[in-house]
Every structure is written in C-alpha cells, then in structure tokens.
Amino acid sequence: MSTSTKSADLIGNIHLESSQQPTIIGRYEVNAKLVIDSDITSAWQVLADFYDVYTWAPGVSKSHALNDLPLGLGAARYCKLDDFGSIEEHITHWVDQAGFVYTISPLGPLNNAVSRWWLTPLANRQTMLEVTLKYDIRFGIFGRLIHKLIMRSKLEKSLPDTLLAVKGRVEANTHKWD
C-alpha cells in the first residue's frame, strides 16, 4: 500500500511496510530504540499525551496545542526546548496504539525535519519504542559546520535520553497499578 503526498508535506511518499512504520525522508538521521517493560497500551498512553510532552521529556520546558483539532492527523504543538529554542510540530501520520509522524519547524541549521515515534509489541508484556529523526541542513557550509560541531552531538545525546524518560514514565505508571 502506498500513499502519495506532496513534497511540501516533508514526508515524501509514505510506504507502509510489514511493520507498518511509515518511511520518512531526510539526508541526515538520528535513531534510538529501547525496550519498555510494559504492554503497548500503557506505552501508548504516554506517547499519546502529545500536547503535554513537557511533563515527561527532558529538555522540553513548555508545550501546548497549536490548534483545536482532535489528537491525530493535523494536530500540532508548540515546544520550548532548553538549549535549542522553540519549535512547532505538526502530525502528518497517526496510527492509534502504534505510532505517529510529525514535521518539525526549522531550528538552527536543521530544516525539513521529520520525526517518527513507533511502538512494537514484544513477548512478556514488553514494547519496543523506536524513534527516528530525519532532516536536512540549511545555511550552506555554515549550517553544515554548526551541525558537525554542535547540533549532531546534541541530537545523538538528547534522543536516547528522551526515550529513557518515556521508559521511566511508562514503567512507573505500570508498576503503580501492579
């Protein structure tokens, strides 16, 4: 199954593979994944709290909805990021209990950024969380230099830290009810 979108959607062509994860495009990529000791429903409850990401994501000091759309395709949020600035994120793909994709407004040298958050159920009430960020670089050689010297390492550190925060939040909520 293939769904075409305009390049302005920043996802290009979405191709759903057997894992049902939409393919995202970008020249550069940062990826992280981990296993959460909880079922997919509990993990989804944390991820689906899209507008209040500041309550669990390290480095996000403020977040709120940007529109009145129901959570899902088209919903958007504002995030104030410590050490990075502020961004807007717009959901372009949403699958309940599985994951979502959102575009990210330009930030520093990062441009055309797209992030995919996806859950996969595992045996023994465990869930795999995988997050992929793909993006391009703007500002020519200056942007590539900032990316190489500063941004890339910050992204490579902050993404795994964010997944650990999700894991901690989900597992704390799960064990609260055990």
C-alpha positions, 0 to 999 in steps of 0.5 A: 500500500502506498500513499502519495503526498506532496513534497511540501508535506516533508514526508515524501511518499509514505510506504507502509511496510510489514511493520507498518512504520511509515518511511520518512525522508531526510539526508541526515538521521538520528535513531534510538530504540529501547525496550519498555517493560510494559504492554503497548497500551500503557506505552501508548498512553504516554506517547499519546499525551502529545500536547503535554510532552513537557511533563515527561521529556527532558529538555522540553520546558513548555508545550501546548496545542497549536490548534483545536483539532482532535489528537491525530492527523493535523494536530500540532504543538508548540515546544520550548526546548532548553538549549535549542529554542522553540519549535512547532510540530505538526502530525502528518501520520497517526496510527492509534496504539502504534505510532505517529509522524510529525514535521518539525519547524526549522531550528538552527541549521536543521530544516525539513525535519521529520520525526517518527515515534513507533511502538512494537509489541514484544513477548512478556508484556514488553514494547519496543519504542523506536524513534527516528529523526530525519532532516536536512541542513540549511545555511550552506557550509555554515549550517553544515559546520554548526551541525558537525560541531554542535547540533549532531552531538546534541541530537545523538545525546538528547534522543536516547535520553528522551526515550529513557524518560518515556521508559521511566514514565511508562514503567512507573505508571505500570508498576503503580497499578501492579 
